[in-house]
Amino acid sequence: MKGWLERLRKGYGRKLVMLHAWNGWLVVILALSGLLLLGGFWRGVLGEGRVWLKTLHIAVGIASVVPIAYYLALAGKHWKQLRGKRWQKFNVYVVLGFLVGWLLSGLLLWQFKLVGPRVSNVALIAHDVLTWMGLPYIIYHSITRAKWLKDPKRRTVQSEASSVDDLHPAAPQPVYTRRAFIRGAIGAGLAVTIGPSFMKWLGESMGGAGGSGSIDKLIASNSNELLPAPQPMPASSPPIGGGAQGSFRVYTVTPIPSFSNANWSLRVDGLVDQPLEWDWEQFVKLKRTVQVSDFHCVTGWSVYSNTWEGIPVKEMLEMAGVQKKAVSAIFHSGDGVYTSGITLEQLAKDDAMIAVMHDGKPIPSDLGGPVRLIVPKMYAYKSVKWLSRIELIEGEHIGYWEQRGYANEAWV
């Protein structure tokens, strides 16, 4: 072990340069892949490629163990070189902190089923915060340490130094070097471009705690126009769950559709004794029940204590009459693209619901309204938004995301 460390330290300078380059490329790849995974537009464009991109993101994240361990092996030698250089020592601490934080939170997100929703939810927030803070810091550090900024011939803004003796005037003194100016400009640019987005994200995250901030914004931007509005049951208003805790993140693979009385209906057909179809006025008259449940996304975030109001799936299927050879149900989205398949055995649970209200208010379009499926014990990619049709079939249906690599068994 000592011999290995000694060999590492002998080639310290060259290895440290390689280490910085390795770290730089890791951050670039992780940043680009992470932003693509986050963007709603790219979710639809990438299709199955999103699953491969997620795998790449995880693999590169795990690979960051190598430069971290390598740096720690060189730490003793490097620390001697930084004696008296407080800013550079601080920078080492910060960059290592970001790398270790990304690694640990990323590992928890990767193993979301093992650690459970509450741990993965905290890990996702930590991962986001580290990204919002770490990415601009590392960009700034990388640019301002570039060779062209260290040019000894860089220009300076000079001051006219006064002298008591006019015969021996003092030499002009630099007030602001080009390097300092560009560093300041880069820092200001990053603050202006990234700062507002970070503050918006922070405000939505803080406002969503307790269910008031982001939910109200989604309701305010609701594009659906259906009348009459469903009237909440006493258990929904005020919500018996106390109000949803957390913030919904709006993901979609298509542009968000909008509905009115003229273009909305819900059908139950396929292997049923009596195909059924409701328009909006008929649907809101159906008897509804209320449940309190948590909502878990496979990407790591959760919203707790949601009060949903709607019709249990098993009751709706009983109205249509399920034929003996029926095994599964295909849930079709009103966007015309998204589907998901769930077995009738899984749908027999009491909390599988066709929901029309959330916390005593109509479900907004961004959240999948006017009507969406809710299966609380499964990850949310099974809970189809903008539900328009339930089709009973003999075999198993592989839905939109399941075709693109997600597990067909989506139990939390």
N, C-alpha and C positions, 0 to 999 in steps of 0.2 A: 504493500500500500504506500509506504513512504517513497519507494523508488518511482512509483507511478506519479505521485504528486510532484516529485522533483523534476521528472521529465516534462511535466506540464508547465512548471514554473520557468524552466530554461527557455522555452519558446514563448514566454509571456506576451511580449509585444505583438507578435504576429497573430497569436491566438486571440488576443483581446480584440484586435481589429476584426478578425473573422467572427468573433462572438457578437460584436456590435452589428455587423452585416447580417448575421443569422437572425438576430433579434428583430432587425428592421424588416426583413422579408416576412418573418412570422406575423408581425403586427399588420403589415400591408395585406397579407392573404386573409388573416382573421377579420380585419376591418371590412374588406370588400365582400367576403362571403357572408359575414354577419349582416351587413346592410342589405344585401340581396335577399337573405332569408327573412329579414324584418319587413321589407317593402311589400305592401299588398299587391301592387302591380306585378311584381316579379313572381309572386306565388302562382298566378295564372299562366304567365309566360313560360316559366321554367317547367311546369308540369312535373313529370317524374324526375327531371333533372334536379328538382329541389331536394329530393331525398339524397341524391348523390352529393349535392353541394353541402348538405347538412353533415354527411359522413366525412367529407373533406374538412369541414370546419372543426369537427370533433377531433379528427386525426392530427391536424396541425396544432390544435390546442394541447393535445397530449404530447406532441413533439416538443412543445415549449419546455418540458421537463429537462431536455438535454442542455440548452444554453443556461438554464438556471443552475443546474448541478455543476456545469462546467465553470460557470462564473464563481460559484462558491468554492470550487477547488482552487481557483486562482486568487481568491479573496485576500489571502494574507499578503501576497506580493503586491497586489493592486493597492491595498490599503496603505502600504508603505509609500508607494508612489504618490498617493493623494495627501500625504502629511501636510497640513497647513492649508489645504484647498477645501474650505468648508462647503462652498457651493457645489463642487463636484462630488463631494461625499454625500451631500443632501440629494443630489440627482441620482446617485447610485441607489440610495434607499428608496426613493420614489419609484424609479423604474422597476426595481425588483419587487416592490410592493404591488405595483400594478400587475406584473407578470404572475406573481404568486396568487393574487386575488382572482385574476381571470381564470387561472388554472383550477383553483379550488371550487369556485362557483360554477365553472363550466363542467367539472366532473360531477357535481351534484345535479346539474341539469341533465347531463347525459344519463345518469342513473336515477331519473325521476321516479320510476316505479319502485325502486328499492328504498329510496329515502322518504317517499310520500309527498303529497301535494303541498303541505305547509312548509316543509323544508325547501322544496324546489321553488316555491313561490318567493321565499326570502332570497334564495340563490339567484333568481332571475332579476330581482330588484338590484341586488348587489352587482350582478354582471352588467346591468344597464348603467348604474352609477359609475362603475369603473370605466366603462366604455366612453360615456359622455365626458368624463374628466381626463381619463388617461390618453385617449386618442389625440385630442388637441395638444396635450402636454408633450407627447412623444413626437408629434408632427413639428411642433415648435422647436423642441430640442434638436431634432434631426436637421431641420433647415438652418437653424442659427449656428450649428457647429460645422456646417459645410465648409469646404476648403476655400471657396471663393469669398466667404465672409472673413476669412483669416488673412487675407492679402495684406502684407505689411505696408503696401503702397496705397492702402485705402485713403480716400480723401477725408479731410476733416473740415468742420466749420470753425473758422478761426475768430478769435477775439483780438481787438486791438489793445494790447496791454499798455497801460500808462506807465510812465517812469518819472521818478523825481528828477532825474538828470536827463534832459533832452539829448545830451551828447551821447548817452549810452542807453538807448531805448531797449526795453525788454523785447524778447522775441514773442511773436504772436503765440497764444496758447490755445490748444484745441478745446472747444466747448462741447462738441458733439461729434463723435466719429460716425463714419458711414455705417460701420458695423452696428453701433448702438442704435442708430436711426432705423436700420432695416429690422433689427430685432424687435424694436418697439412697434414698428409698422406691422410686422407679422403677428405679434401678440395681439395688437388691436384688431387686426383683420379676423383672427380666429375668434376673438371675443364677440365681435359684431355678427359673424356668420353662424357660429355654433351656440353662442350664449343664449339668444332668444329661444332656440329649439330646446335647449336644456331646461330653461326656466318654464317653458310650456309643458314639457314632460314632467318636471318636478311638481308644477301646480296641479296637473291632472292626477298625478299619483297621490299627492297629499289630499286633494279635494275628493278623490274617489274613496278614501278611507271613510267608512260610515255611509257610503252609498249616495252622497248628495251631488258631488261635483260632476263627474263624467256622465252619470245617468241623466241628470237634468239636461246636459248638453246634447245627448243623443235624442232625448225626447223633443227638445227644441228644434232639432234638425230633421225631425220625422217627415218623410215625404209622402207617406200614405194618407189617403183621403177616403176613409170608409165611415159611413153613417148607417145606423146610430152607433155612437161610441159604447163599448161594453161597460156596464155598470159594475163596479167591484162589489164582491160579497163582503159582509162585515169582517171576516177574518183577513181580508186583503187591505182594508182601509180603516185604521192603520194596519200595516202588515204585521202579522203575528210573528214573523221572523225578526222584527225590529229594524228592518232596512238592510239592504245588501251591503256587505262589507268588502270593499275592494273596487277595482276599476276593470271594466271590460275593455279588451283590446279588439278592435274591429278588424277581422280578417275576412277576406272574400276572394273568390277566384274569378268573379265576374263583376261588372259594374253593379252597384246596389240597385235592385229594381224597386219600383213604386207601384202601389195598387190603389184601385178605387172600387166602388161597387160594380162598375161596369166590367172590370177585367179580373175580379177575384172569385174563385170558387175552390172548394175542397172536395175531392172524390175519394171514395173507397171502392176498389174494384179488384179484378183478378179472380182468384179462387174463393169467391164468396157466394152465398146463396142469393143475396139481394144487393146488387151494386147501389151505392148511395152517393148523392151529390148535394151539397148545400151551397147556396149563395150566402153573401155576408149577413143579410137580415135574418135568414134562417139559422145560420150558425150561431150568432150571438144569443139566440133563444135557448140553445141546448143547456142542460143542467151541467154546472161546473163544480169542481171541488178545488180545494186549496192545499198546497203542500209547501213545506220549507225544506230546501236542499242546497247543497253546495254545487258550484259549477267549476269544473276543472278542464283547462285546456292542455293538450298534449305538449305545447311549447313551454309549459312550466308555471303559468300564472293561474290563479284561482280567484273566484268571487264567492264569499261565504254568506250563508243565511239568506238566500234569495227566497222570497215568497212568490211562488208561481200559482196562477189560477188558470184552470182549463179542464179538459175532459181526459180521464185516464184512457190510454190507448186500448186496453183490454175491453173497456166498456164500448168504445166506438166500434171495435171489431165484432163484439157481440151483437150490436145493432145490425150489422151487415150479414152475420152468420158465416162462420169460418168453415170451409169445406175440409174434410178429413185429410186430403192429400196436400193441403197447404202446410209449408214448413217455415217460410220466411216472408218478411214484408220488405218491399222496396219503398223507401221514402223519397219522393221526388220533390226537388226544390222548384219554386216558381221562377227561378232564374233560367230554367230550361237546360241547365248543365249538371248541377250537383245532384248526386244520389248517394244513399247509403243503405246497406242491407242489414237487417237485424232479425234473428230467429224469433218465432212466436213464443218459444220457451223463455227467451230473454225478455220479451215484451210483456210477459204475464205478471211482472212485478208491479206493485201498486203505484210506484213513483214514476213510471214511464208515462208521460203526459203530452197531450197536444195543447200547448200553452197559448193563451191569448192575452194574459196580463202578467205584469211583473211589478211586485211591490205596490199593487193597487192601481197601476196605470197601464194603459195599452202599450204593448211591446212596440218600440219604434223600429223604423225600417232598418237602421244600421245594426240593430240587435236581432234582426231576423223576423220582425213583425210584418204583417199583422198576426200571423200564426206560425209557430215553430214547434218542433219536436224537442222535448227535454227528457234525457235519460241520465239522471244524476250519477248513477254508479258507473257510467262509461265516460271516456274522454269526449270532449265536446264536438269532435269532428263527426260523431254519430248523431248529434242533435241537430238535424237538418233545419236550416233557416228557410223562411218564406215557403213553408210547406203548402203544397198544392194537390198532392196525390199520394195515396197509400195503396200499393198494389201487392196482393198476396200471390206468392209463387210456390212451386214445388221444391226447388232446390235452394242453393245459396247464391246470393247476389254479392258481387265484388264492387263496391262503390267507388266514387271518384278518387278519394285519397288512398283507399285500399289498393286500387289499381296502380297507384304511384308509390307503393312501398310501405304504407301504414298498415299496422296489424288489423286484421278483421275482427279479432277478439280485443275489444278496447276497454276492458274492465280497469277501473282505477285501482 
